[in-house]
């Protein structure tokens, strides 16, 4: 798993396609799948699986691009992409996909623009894009509303907290809101926009009503994340400033996604598509930097158990 060779990259599409096909033919999977609204729900037959596989592959390879482009790990590796597939495998096979996967695609792009803003200081365009993409993800999947708070919180950790930086972020927010508002105005539904958005956020039950298996799954994800962040803290001083800021931004994304899950009702298992974006990179950093093989084996076994649990939710 810690190999510097990238032989896993050509294998990743086969893993994704296998999971999507498994969801298609798994007994009871289609009945238990999360309802998909809007244009996604109108896709006929196999087109849903094709779109799902395409979106998943985009996230998987974009995570690899982030790691390679901004050197988030000690060397280029496909391990974070593989870990992302493992983390969402149960969700893909048993729940399918909904707007959360589309939002995960946009969130990955937003993380990429934030990284660009961290490593390139002389431009504000990346922060404008970051704000617009975060707001777009929230508009696509309103239950991810905590991402707006994360975007505001991430600026100080990224070293981009000047007045111009904050203004660029807010302009990105406002631009997306303006387009959404104009669309509802053009379709004569502007009066229902606040209710539609608020109902999308507040519908459903709290996480405390989730099955015990789902709560155990969440607890293991959080436990492994804290183990990874503890390992990261040991190597924190050896990292250059920009890499520290990048990893701190990913850690803050994890905490805000966790808080969003605990506070926003009605989140389904497909929320893992977003949650796994920072986790895949943090977990990969742990496995690469930790030299204690016995501990690595134990943590990897816990990770496998965590990846299997969604099959029983």
Protein Blocks (a to p, Z undefined) as FASTA:
>chain_A
ZZcbfklmmmmmmmmmmmmmmmmmmghklmmpccdehjllmpghjlmmmmmmmmmmmmmm
mmmmmmmmnopafbdcfklmmmmmmmmmmmmmmnopafklmmmmmmmmmmmmmmmmmmmm
kbcklmmmmmmmmmmmmmmmmmlmmmmmmmmmmmmmnopacfklmmmmmmmmmmmmmmmm
mmmmmnopmmmmmmmmmmmmmgccdfklpcfklmmmmmmmmmmmmmmmmmmmmmmmmpcf
klmmmmmmmmmmmmmmmmmmmmmghiafklmmmmmmmmmmmmmmmmmmpmbfklmmmmmm
mmmmmmmmmmmZZ
